[in-house]
Amino acid sequence: MSATVRKINVWFKTATRADVNDLLEKIVLSDRQTRIFEMFYLKRQNIGFIADTLGFSERVICEELYLIRDKIERAIQTA
């Protein structure tokens, strides 16, 4: 697990709904990224389930999560 993933996971363990809302105001996500963010971070659904539900490959979901994590990391560093 990368340092970025660990850092974001720790942040989400202690984050309140208000913290998540503030985060979402700071970052710009596409519609697909927003759905993936909600399913992965808020609903705690796995990548395979997300891929099946949204009709994309697991690779696409992983690539989107990489981009989402980059945006989250930049936003929580400035907080």
HELIX and SHEET records of a PDB file:
HELIX    1   1 ALA A    3  THR A   14  1                                  12    
HELIX    2   2 ARG A   17  LYS A   26  1                                  10    
HELIX    3   3 ASP A   31  PHE A   37  1                                   7    
HELIX    4   4 GLU A   38  LEU A   42  3                                   5    
HELIX    5   5 ILE A   47  LEU A   54  1                                   8    
HELIX    6   6 GLU A   58  GLN A   77  1                                  20    
END                                                                             
